[in-house]
């Protein structure tokens, strides 16, 4: 399959580099200095154990430079997805082509269905502690590099099985869960809670879990999302919060979140798609989420954007 990584940030860059090294046919859509450096010298991925450079088949900032492809690994920020409808439709002209969203959130899938049609959309989530450390460079910590995906109706298909094999051959932990929507909410519970607490307190994951006050706040955030999921018809396992806190305890001490880094660097962030979404979706089903409300309000004030009270 010919895949294009649209948005060569931490996740897209890390997974794309692994796929290219495994011999897969991968193109990149990037921008700015990152694009220029990849064109000139390739993309360098540095992990705990290795450092290597790969060169994509094509690297461009214009979808017109690419033919219709078999699939798109969508690595842009959640707030950028809606504006890509025309570009994605051009890339997904083949009948069985798919877009696999790597964003953290529970609303992106529906936005893509509205933009390009449900036949082209896979439900997905990913996990990796990776970021752009400099133009043309991706830094990745730890070994938690996963992609979970599936058809929206949870049926098995040839394209998802081919993609699973491709990812596994590249050394990526790939799985097709029984219920992709539930899997997305499980990831949402983790990343939004950690991202919100980390962003509010400007702390690493290790600092959060080691401090009794922030650890309690993190657990409360997770429990609020667990309750919210149930009210929205998604049943999560009763012990999910305990398991997720155990996972947090295993993450690298120095790990930070993408939203935290964006806010600290005065960049646009996924606050609305993360903690803002919790507040908004909770209001729709008339439940309280005080921990997320506090985080959302405080971070809105910090970045100077309107937020609900």
Buried (B, 14 or more C-beta within 10 A) or exposed (E): BBBBBBBBBBBBBBBBBBBBBBEBBBBBBBEEEBBBBBBEEBBBBBBEEEEBBBEBBBBBBEBEEBEBBBBBBBBBBBBBBEEBBEBBBBBBEBEEBBBBBBBBBBBBBEBBBEBBEEEBBBBBBBBBBBBBEEBBBBBBBBBBBBBBBBBBEBEEBEBBEEBBEBBBBBEBBBEBBEBBBBBBBBBBBBBBBBBBBBBBBEBBBBBBBEBEEBBEBBBBBBBBBBBBBBEBEBEBEEEBBEEBBEEBEEBBEEBBBBBBBBBBEEEEBBBBBBBBBBBBBBEEEEBEBEBBBBBBBBBBEBBEEEBEE
